[in-house]
């Protein structure tokens, strides 16, 4: 026996899709009050500087005398870089300037 759908039947419609969340919105959602997002341009500057020098977080960790995991944690949006280490990174950025493009 062959079953044919009714001509008046509506096709099931999917719920409207929500726009994708940005990475920042996801981190804010995950962090909530426990991990407030630190608005810090310095972290972006450090990440771009490392990329321009073709260096990684391991190199920066060696320069700051900390572990690679610590440097990676510093670059997370909800942590602060300790002021002594930030000063050290700023000195490194002056000593090893990023090449101009």
C-alpha positions as CSV (number, residue, x, y, z in Angstrom):
1,X,0.0,0.0,0.0
2,X,1.4,3.4,-1.0
3,X,0.9,6.3,1.3
4,X,0.7,9.8,-0.3
5,X,0.8,13.0,1.8
6,X,-2.3,15.1,1.8
7,X,-2.1,18.0,-0.6
8,X,-3.1,20.5,2.1
9,X,-0.6,19.3,4.6
10,X,2.1,21.8,5.6
11,X,5.7,20.8,5.6
12,X,7.3,21.0,9.0
13,X,9.2,24.2,9.3
14,X,12.5,24.5,11.2
15,X,12.7,27.1,14.0
16,X,14.4,30.3,12.9
17,X,18.1,30.1,13.3
18,X,19.9,32.4,15.7
19,X,22.9,34.4,14.6
20,X,26.2,32.8,15.6
21,X,27.7,34.1,18.9
22,X,31.0,35.8,18.7
23,X,33.9,34.4,20.7
24,X,33.6,37.2,23.2
25,X,29.9,36.5,23.8
26,X,30.7,32.8,24.3
27,X,33.4,33.6,26.8
28,X,31.1,36.1,28.6
29,X,28.4,33.4,28.8
30,X,30.8,30.8,30.0
31,X,32.5,33.2,32.4
32,X,29.6,35.0,33.9
33,X,30.4,36.6,37.2
34,X,33.2,34.2,38.1
35,X,35.3,35.2,35.1
36,X,34.6,38.8,34.1
37,X,36.1,39.7,30.7
38,X,39.1,41.9,31.0
39,X,39.1,44.5,28.3
40,X,42.8,44.7,27.5
41,X,44.3,45.9,24.3
42,X,47.7,45.0,25.6
43,X,47.0,41.3,25.3
44,X,46.1,41.7,21.6
45,X,49.2,43.7,21.2
46,X,51.3,41.0,22.8
47,X,49.7,38.3,20.6
48,X,50.3,40.3,17.4
49,X,53.8,41.1,18.4
50,X,54.6,37.4,19.0
51,X,53.1,36.5,15.6
52,X,55.1,39.3,13.9
53,X,58.3,38.0,15.4
54,X,57.4,34.4,14.5
55,X,57.7,33.5,18.2
56,X,55.3,31.5,20.4
57,X,54.2,31.4,24.0
58,X,57.0,29.0,24.9
59,X,59.6,31.7,23.9
60,X,57.8,34.4,25.9
61,X,57.5,32.0,28.9
62,X,61.3,31.5,28.8
63,X,61.9,35.2,28.7
64,X,59.5,35.8,31.6
65,X,60.8,32.8,33.5
66,X,57.4,31.2,33.8
67,X,55.7,28.2,32.3
68,X,54.1,28.2,28.8
69,X,50.7,27.4,30.5
70,X,51.1,30.6,32.6
71,X,51.6,32.7,29.5
72,X,48.7,31.1,27.8
73,X,46.5,31.8,30.9
74,X,47.7,35.5,30.8
75,X,46.4,35.8,27.3
76,X,42.9,34.5,28.2
77,X,40.3,37.3,28.3
78,X,39.4,36.8,31.9
79,X,42.8,37.0,33.5
80,X,45.2,39.9,34.2
81,X,48.9,39.9,33.5
82,X,50.7,40.7,36.8
83,X,52.2,44.2,36.6
84,X,55.8,43.0,37.1
85,X,55.4,40.6,34.2
86,X,53.7,43.2,32.1
87,X,56.6,45.5,32.6
88,X,59.0,42.7,31.6
89,X,56.9,42.1,28.4
90,X,56.9,45.8,27.6
91,X,60.7,45.9,27.9
92,X,61.0,42.8,25.6
93,X,58.7,44.5,23.1
94,X,61.1,47.5,23.0
95,X,64.2,45.3,22.9
96,X,62.7,43.1,20.1
97,X,60.5,45.4,18.0
98,X,58.2,43.8,15.5
99,X,59.3,44.2,11.9
100,X,57.5,46.8,9.9
101,X,55.3,45.6,7.1
